[in-house]
């Protein structure tokens, strides 16, 4: 009974911490729903899924409902497996960021929004063109003022280098996030399966008498 009590407490505490995180994120997502977008809807599904198994875990552990605890454990296990696929994302992030940023440089003269963003990128990172000042001259375009410092000297490095640094940071962030999710939910999954087993075993014992 002591082990069951400890497992129940651990499961409730871990899920309660997760519940706070999920609710805070849901509030943020709902404020963005008016804008739509696939990312918002995917995030909404992800958070609702987590909210479902968190509630199952808390209620199942509190009420000693082994079927609810099992449902919670299975849902967490599915989430852990899905989280493992996050380790496959860095190459995709790399490719998408490169293509997106380079496209903005390519359309510098035809899109005002892209022009503004490229100018800000060049000023902020003290870079010029996608792969250097020659990027503009090869296209028979005048080197933008955002490529120059206060003295009018053109920056020699390309903005591709700045993008590479951002890609590296994002890749590290994804790996850390995926590792944290897998470890935290993995611990919770093990506790949930142990609790389910103990509760189920206890019920079978009572039925045998």
N, C-alpha and C positions, 0 to 999 in steps of 0.2 A: 504493500500500500504506500509505503514511503517513496518508493521509486516512481510509482504512478503519480503521486502528488508532485514530485520534483519535475517530472516530464511535463505534466499539465502546466505548472507554473512557468517553466522555460518556454513552452510553446505559446502561451498567452502573452508573455513579455515580448518575445521576438516578433510576434504578429502585431502587437500593439505599437511597437516602434515602427514597423512597416506601415501600419494603418495611418499614422500621422504623416509619414512621407507621401503616401498615396493620396490622401485627402488634400494636402498642400499642392500637389501636382495637378490634381483634378481641377482645383480652383483656377490654377493658371491656364489649363487647357480650355476650360469653359469660357474664359475671357477672350480666347483666340478663335472660338468656333465661328463667330460671325464672318471671319475672313476665309473660312473653309480651308481647302488644301488637303492633299493626301496625307501629309505628315501629321496634321492635327488629328485626322480620323484614325490613323494607325496608333498614335499616342493615346487616344481616347480608348481604343480597344484594349491596348496593353494595360492601361491603368484600371479599367473596369474588370479585366481578367484578374489582376492582382487583388483588387478590392474584394472580388468574389471569394478567392481562396483564403484571404486574410480573415474574412468574416467566418467562413467555414471553420478555420483553425481555432479562432477565439471561442466561438460558440460550441464547437465540438469538444474542445478541451475542457471548457467550463462546465458543460452539462454531461460530460463523460459519454458522448455519443460516438461510438467507435466507427460507425459508417461515415459520419461527417468528417471524422479525423482521417479516415482512409481517403475520402474524396479530396480532402485538403492535401494530403501527402502526394497523391497522384498528380494533382494540378501543379504542385510545386515541382515535382519530378519533370513534368513536361516543360515547365518554365526553365529549369536548369539545363535541360537538353537544348532548348532553343537559345539560351544565353551562350552556349558553347559556340554557336554559329557566329556570334559577334566577333570571334577571332578571325573570321574570314573577311570582315569588313574593311580593314585598313587598305588593301590593294584597291578596292572599289572607291574608297574615299580619295585615295591618291589620284586615280584616273578622273573622277568627277570634278575635283577641284581644279586640276590642271586644265581640263577641257573648258570648264566654266570661266575661269579667269582669262585664259588665252582668247576665248571668244569675245570677251569684253574689250580686249586690246584690238582684236581684228575689226571690231565694229565701232571703233573710237570716233570716227567721223560721221557715222550714220545713225548713231543713237545717243541722244543727249544724256540719258541716265548713265549709260556705260562710260561716256566721256567724263562725267563728273566723278564716277567711282574710280576710273583709271587715274585721273589727276590726283585724287586723294591718296591713292595707293602709292603713286610716284613720290609725292611730297612726304608722306609719312615714313616711307621706307628708304627715301633718298636713292631711288633707282630710276632707270630710264628704259622704256620699252619692255617688251617681253623678255628678250635675251640681250638687251643692251641698246645703246643709241642707234646702232645700225638698223635696228628693227624699223625705225621710222624712215630713215633715208632710203632703205631698200624699197619701201612702199611709195617713195617720192612724196613723202609728207614732211612738213616742217616739224622740227623737234618741239614739242609742247613746252611752255614755260614751266610747267610742273616738273620738268626734267632737270631744272636748273636750281642751283643754290642762290643765296642772296647776292652773290657776286656775279651771277650769270654763268657760272661754270657748270657744264653738263655732267650729270652723274654718270659714272662709267659702268656700274654694275646693272645687270638686268633685273627686272622685278620677279623673274622666275625663281631667283634665289630666295626671295622673301616668301614666296608661295611654298617653296620646299620646306622652309622652317615651320610654316603654319601646318603643313601636312604632317610633319614629324610630330608636332605637338598634339594634333588631333588623333593620330595613330596611338600615341602613348595614352591619351585620355580614354580612348575606346578600350584598350587592353586593360587598363586599371579598373574601369567601370565594369567590364565583363568579368574580371577576376573577382571583384568585390561581390557582384551579384551571385556568381556561382558559389563562392564560399559561404556567404550568408544564407542563401536559400538552400544550399546543400546541407548545412548544419540543421536548418529547420526541417528539411525533408527527413533526415535520419531520426530526429526527435519524434516527428509525427508518425513515422512507421513503427518506431519502438512503442510509442504510446498506444497506437492502434493495436499492436500485437498484445500488449499487456491488458488493455481493456477487453479485447476479444477473448483472450485466455481466461480472464476473470469471469466473463459472462458464461463461457462454456463450462467452467468449474461450478458455477451456481446452478446451471441447468442440469448438471449431472447428479446433483443431490436431490 
